[in-house]
Amino acid sequence: MTKVTLKGHIIVPDLQLEQIKEALAMHIELTRQEKGCLLFEVTQDPNQINKFHVYEEFVDQRSFDYHQERIAESDWGLVSKSLARDYQITGI
């Protein structure tokens, strides 16, 4: 089994900032409950309020894929689909 790690950031436009912050709380909670999720952190940059740092670890590819499938149709997936993302994924 190879651990899958995702790290990077998302950029949130001013008009979506409050909506994203509200949806993010539930997204974090649900993701941390997923089988195979080792670590899931999303933090707002203290100097750039529109930038959120993302760090995820899953036990394997299967767990990571499940996460991606789950969020595609979730509230988070819908409200965040247009956000600019810059991610690096290792272990795939």
Secondary structure, 3 states (H helix, E strand, C coil): CCCEEEEEEEECCHHHHHHHHHHHHHHHHHHHCCCCEEEEEEEECCCCCCEEEEEEEECCHHHHHHHHHHHHCCHHHHHHCCCEEEEEEECC
